[in-house]
Amino acid sequence: MTARLYCFGESGNAYKAALTLELAGMEWEPVFVDFFNGETRSEAFRKLNVMGEVPVLVDGDDILTQSGVIQDWVSSRTGKLGGRSAAERREILRWLFWDNHKLSSQAGTTRFLMNFLPEEKRPAAVIAFLQGRLRAAYAVLDAQLRGRDWLVGDQVTIADLACCGYLYYPEPFGFDRRDWPEIDRWLDGIAALPGWKHPYDLMPGNPSDRAPN
């Protein structure tokens, strides 16, 4: 049975789940969610996920939400991307939790405020504050990657696929790869993996779809 991932291309959290499915070799298909026209706030979608968020993975009777949970489920089901030991698994979870709290939450919010709100509604002070927090997170990530190819162990894991989620997007949010050489090298390494795709190639939905004619 083909798993279905409810997602849209602009969502970095959905990208984490989609990229994990793709690199783990699971059979899956994307289901487009029209976030920008309010679909995640609809009664029908709330029945699928009471949190009103993507990603949502449906595989038979299993319905999973939250990107880290989906990544862990895919890794457990396929035996891939999960590390080589219990100690590595704990370290992977440590980086997943860090990413959710320190990196992706800030990056997603900043990117939304800077690109998907009307220009006159973009709160400059809030954006500057979040970018400061992001710089601190980039410094942590860059330091962890110094002298190593992957965040945990000697192979790519879901820790890498979580922390990279927002960093391939082209919209500005205060991240320039040239400022962070270790992150830059690591992102190139992930992009060189067989099966890697850019978020706008992996999932339906692109800002150009909403561009005025």
ZIVEN-V797042 format. One record per residue. N is the residue number from 1. SS is DSSP state (H for helix, E for strand, - for the rest). Layout:
n: (N/N)
ss: (SS/SS)
This chain:
n: (1/2/3/4/5/6/7/8/9/10/11/12/13/14/15/16/17/18/19/20/21/22/23/24/25/26/27/28/29/30/31/32/33/34/35/36/37/38/39/40/41/42/43/44/45/46/47/48/49/50/51/52/53/54/55/56/57/58/59/60/61/62/63/64/65/66/67/68/69/70/71/72/73/74/75/76/77/78/79/80/81/82/83/84/85/86/87/88/89/90/91/92/93/94/95/96/97/98/99/100/101/102/103/104/105/106/107/108/109/110/111/112/113/114/115/116/117/118/119/120/121/122/123/124/125/126/127/128/129/130/131/132/133/134/135/136/137/138/139/140/141/142/143/144/145/146/147/148/149/150/151/152/153/154/155/156/157/158/159/160/161/162/163/164/165/166/167/168/169/170/171/172/173/174/175/176/177/178/179/180/181/182/183/184/185/186/187/188/189/190/191/192/193/194/195/196/197/198/199/200/201/202/203/204/205/206/207/208/209/210/211/212/213)
ss: (-/-/E/E/E/E/E/-/-/-/-/H/H/H/H/H/H/H/H/H/H/H/H/H/-/-/-/E/E/E/E/E/-/-/H/H/H/-/H/H/H/-/H/H/H/H/H/H/-/-/-/-/-/-/-/E/E/E/E/-/-/E/E/E/E/-/H/H/H/H/H/H/H/H/H/H/H/H/-/-/-/-/-/-/-/H/H/H/H/H/H/H/H/H/H/H/H/H/H/H/H/H/H/H/H/H/H/H/H/H/H/H/H/H/H/-/-/-/H/H/H/-/-/H/H/H/H/H/H/H/H/H/H/H/H/H/H/H/H/H/H/H/H/H/H/-/-/-/-/-/-/-/-/-/-/-/-/H/H/H/H/H/H/-/-/-/-/-/-/-/-/-/-/-/-/-/H/H/H/-/H/H/H/H/H/H/H/H/H/H/H/-/-/-/-/-/-/-/H/H/H/H/-/-/-/-/H/H/H/H/-/-/-)
